[in-house]
Amino acid sequence: MNTLAQHTLSNQEYLDWESLQEYKSEYFAGEVFAQAGASSKHVTLTLNLGVTLHSHLKGQSCRTYIADMKLHVSEVDAFFYPDVMVTCDSRDRATDMFKQYPVLIAEVLSESTAEYDRTFKFACYQKISTLRDYLLISQDVYSVEHFHLNSSGEWVRTVYSVGDTFRLGCIDLDVTVSDIYADVDGVVTLEEKYRRLSPL
């Protein structure tokens, strides 16, 4: 990710500046980072999950946001753009340009951001007291990594593939991997991927 600012910005300076820009940028500790455009796979996966969550939560107090809604992680002085997030906290009704109290965050992985989403970004997200579920969705293989905060305060990782169903307890919803990958072309199973990489 490319740094845009040559000097540190305050939260408000970033929000004021970014509101005038054509493209999205994230913010961490005074620095601004440009966001790359998304592939058709990325957009479809984000939309599929967002529609699934929105349909389930329609008429309830929770809200689903995708792509263009900022998340303010005040604990680490950052603003991010999660691919999908759900907030059920009434405090988030008071802010229109960003949210702060999600129960669920999902990121669609790309080659350039996978390590960033899995390590640095997740470490920041774990500072959010309301967060209970974190999803990492692969673009190229049927793979959904589900990190769930258990009753002991530990993040438990489970990987799901095509044909699997997993539960998002924070919003009382069972999600099928097939629904997330609906209409996404060129996706293979992990077994197929490794078979192709293996020598004859």
N, C-alpha and C positions, 0 to 999 in steps of 0.2 A: 504494500500500500504506500502511496506517495504522500508525503507531507506537503501541505499547501501553505501553511502559515510560516512566516519567518520569525515571528515573535509569538509569545504565548498570549492566548485569548482567555478572557473570563467566560463563564457560562453564558451570560447575557450577550456578550460580544459575539460569541459563536452563533447563538440563536438568531441574533439580528442579521449577521452576515449571511448565514446559511439560508435564511428565508428569501434572500434576493438572488440565490444561485440557481442555475438551470439544472445542475446535477447534485446528487446527494453527497454529503461528506460526514464522516464520523468524527468524534472528538474524544481525546483522552489527555487529561492533565495539561490543558492549555494548547495542545497541538491538534491540528485538523488534518484528516486523512481522506483523500478522494476515494470514492467507491466505483468499482468497475461495473459495466453493464452486465446483464444476465442473459444466459442462453435460453433457448426455447424450452429445454428440459427443466432448467431451473425454475422458470416462470410457471410451467405446468404443474410441477411438483408442489410449489408454494400454493398455487391456486387450489389444487386438489385437497390438500390438507386444510387450507383455510375454509373452503366450502363445507367440508365435513364437520369441522368444529363449529362454524357459524350455524349450520342447520341444526346441530344438536342443541346449541345454546340459545336459539331464537326464542325470545319471550322471557328469558331468564335475566338475572342481574349481571352475568358475565358478558364480556365483549371480546370479539376476535379482531385482531388487526394484522394486516400483511404488508410487508415490504416498505411502505412509505411512512409508517408511524415510528417516530423516535422513541427509544427507551433511555431514560435517564437513570444511570447507576450512580447515585450521589456518593455512595460509599467509596468509590474509586475515582470520582470526578470525571465521569465519562458519559457520552451519548452514543448509542449504537442504533443501527437499523436491523433488528432481527427480521428474518424472513416471515416468521409467524409468531405471534404471542397472544396469550389470553390473560385478561385481568378481570378479577371478580371483586376488586376493592373499590368501595365508593369514593375513596380519595382521588382515584384516577378520573372521575367525572369532572373534577375541577380544573383539569389541565387539558387544553385542546391540542397542543402541538407535540406533546410527549406524554408518556406514561411511566410510572415508577414502581408499580406493585404487581407484576405478573405472577401467575401461578404456573404458567407453561410458556416455554420458549422453544422454537424449532429453527434450526439452520439447515439449509440445503448446501451440501459441500461442493466446492469446486476445487480443481487442482491447485489453484493459487491460494485458497483460503482455508483448506481443510485443517492444516496444522494449527492455524490461528484460531479457528472456531473450536477445535478440540482442546486446546491448552489455554492460551491467554484469555480468550473471550469467556470460556467456561469458568475460569478462575474468577473473573470479574462477576459473572452472573451468579456465582455461588454466594456472593456477598448480599444478594437480595433476600431479605428475610421471608418474603412470601413465596418464593419460587419452590416448586415441588417436583416438576418434571422438565427435562431437557432432552430434545430430540435432535439427532444428527442424521440427515437423510442423504444417501449417496445418489449421484446422478447416473452412474454407469452400471451399478449392480443393484440388485434388490437387497438393500441393506438399510435398516433403520436401527440406529443405536439409541437405546432408551436409558437415560439416567434418571433414577427415581430416588428422592430423598426419603429414607425409611424412618420409622419411629425412633430409631437410635441416633438419628442425625447423620447417617452415612449415605453417600451417594452410591447406589447399586446400579451397575451397568448390565444390560441385557441386549443382545443383538437379535433382530427379527428379520426373516427373509420372506420370499414369495410364499403365499399360502398361510402365513402366520397371522394371528390376531393378538394384539396387546391391549392392555388396559391403562387408561389415563385416570387414575383414581381421583385426581384433583378436580376433575369435572364429571366424574362418573360416566365415562365413555369407553367402549371397546372399539378399537380401530383396526381395520384389516390393512395389511401391507399392500394388497392388490388394489385397494381403493386409492391409496396414495400414489401408486404408479400407473393409474388408469390413463390411457392415451399417451404414454411416454414411450417413444420409440428407441430402439437400440439398447435396451437394458437387458443384462444377462444375470444369471445366478452367480454366486461366488464360486460354485463348483465349475461352472463353464468358464469363468474368467481364469481360474488357476489351471484348468485343463489346457487352455490356449497358451498359457505361459510356460507350461511344462514341456521339456524336450521330448521328442518322439522316442 
